[in-house]
Amino acid sequence: MKAVSKGEKVVVTLRGKPFALISPVTVDSLEKSSLRPLADAWNDIENTLEKTVPKFKGPKEAMAWTRRRQQYS
């Protein structure tokens, strides 16, 4: 992140192969991006969450499931 903050581009690798490119953000690139305003995106997230049924009763159950799954991967 220090390199990116200095204007450099950084290649992220996954198992030794290029996976992603992190680069500094400029005003021009933000204007050209297809990102929606945060308020619009957040409203969509909340609407989707209201329409779904949780798979787990609570965060403890979800964490227990995740930890069991990680043991076998």
C-alpha positions as CSV (number, residue, x, y, z in Angstrom):
1,M,0.0,0.0,0.0
2,K,2.9,2.3,0.6
3,A,4.1,1.8,-3.0
4,V,0.5,2.5,-4.3
5,S,0.3,5.7,-2.1
6,K,3.5,6.8,-3.8
7,G,1.9,6.4,-7.3
8,E,3.2,2.9,-8.2
9,K,1.2,0.0,-9.5
10,V,1.4,-3.2,-7.6
11,V,0.8,-6.7,-9.0
12,V,-0.8,-9.2,-6.6
13,T,-0.1,-12.8,-7.2
14,L,-1.9,-16.0,-6.3
15,R,0.2,-19.1,-6.2
16,G,2.9,-17.3,-8.1
17,K,0.6,-16.1,-10.9
18,P,-0.6,-12.5,-11.5
19,F,-4.0,-12.2,-10.0
20,A,-4.8,-8.5,-9.6
21,L,-3.4,-5.0,-10.1
22,I,-3.6,-2.3,-7.5
23,S,-3.1,1.2,-8.8
24,P,-3.6,4.7,-7.4
25,V,-7.0,6.3,-8.0
26,T,-7.2,9.6,-9.8
27,V,-10.1,12.0,-10.1
28,D,-10.3,11.1,-13.8
29,S,-10.4,7.4,-13.2
30,L,-13.2,7.8,-10.6
31,E,-15.3,9.9,-13.0
32,K,-14.9,7.2,-15.7
33,S,-15.6,4.3,-13.4
34,S,-19.0,2.6,-13.3
35,L,-19.2,2.8,-9.5
36,R,-22.6,3.8,-8.2
37,P,-23.0,6.3,-5.4
38,L,-22.7,4.6,-2.0
39,A,-26.2,5.4,-1.0
40,D,-27.7,3.6,-4.0
41,A,-25.5,0.6,-3.5
42,W,-26.3,0.4,0.2
43,N,-30.0,0.6,-0.5
44,D,-29.7,-2.3,-2.9
45,I,-27.9,-4.3,-0.3
46,E,-30.5,-3.6,2.3
47,N,-33.3,-4.5,-0.1
48,T,-31.7,-7.8,-1.0
49,L,-31.1,-8.7,2.6
50,E,-34.8,-8.0,3.5
51,K,-35.8,-10.5,0.8
52,T,-33.5,-13.3,1.9
53,V,-33.8,-15.9,4.6
54,P,-30.6,-16.3,6.7
55,K,-28.9,-19.7,6.5
56,F,-27.8,-19.5,10.1
57,K,-29.5,-18.5,13.3
58,G,-26.8,-16.1,14.3
59,P,-23.1,-15.2,13.9
60,K,-21.9,-17.9,16.3
61,E,-23.5,-20.6,14.2
62,A,-22.1,-19.2,11.0
63,M,-18.6,-19.0,12.5
64,A,-18.8,-22.6,13.8
65,W,-19.8,-23.7,10.3
66,T,-17.0,-21.8,8.7
67,R,-14.4,-23.2,11.0
68,R,-15.5,-26.8,10.5
69,R,-15.4,-26.2,6.7
70,Q,-11.8,-24.8,6.8
71,Q,-10.6,-28.0,8.6
72,Y,-11.4,-30.1,5.5
73,S,-10.2,-27.8,2.7
